[in-house]
Amino acid sequence: MRSRHLSTVIRRAPAEVAAYFGNPDNLPNWAAGLTNAAVRRDGADLVVPTPMGDWRMHFAEPNDFGVLDHWVTDHTGTVTYNPVRVIAHPEGAEVIFTLRQRDMTDGQFEQDAAAIAADLETLRAVLEAHDR
């Protein structure tokens, strides 16, 4: 199984980036690869409408370490673990998303990697767009 680390540097404090990334209300603003609709909460889980049906997300407990790991359960019931870290960078913060190939073809893996890279770029643009 291949893994790929996708990252972007954002000129914001790591805590600010982690708080924005981890807030489910912000997902539609930057995670077009996942959803462009509002998410709803169901206990500790988030229910995310996608073109393929509702997906569920569960984030790691909030923490001071920039760990934003989350588990996504798709419409088929398949659970995917997504490790994500926000770490300090000389220019602000670096968001690192680990993608694992698992049951994807090489083409699907590349397509997923491109979607995640685009989402991270959107996250960077949104957070750097104006002073917070």
Order of alpha helices (4+ residues) and beta strands (2+ residues): beta-alpha-alpha-beta-beta-beta-beta-beta-beta-beta-alpha
